[in-house]
């Protein structure tokens, strides 16, 4: 496993953290007791496996045969 693949996994894990649903108590805190809303409405980045893709390119590496 090369270093560029490792960098890609780091970026994927960071992006996955951004799309997690908020806990239920955050919805209560933000909107109040009477409102019922899905916790995904509080998340900043909304992503779906089919609709939007992450555009992650592997890092550029120097060509080893050029000394």
Secondary structure, DSSP 8 states (H G I E B T S, - for coil): --HHHHHHHHHHHHHHHHT----HHHHHHHH-SS----GGGT-S----TTT------------GGG-
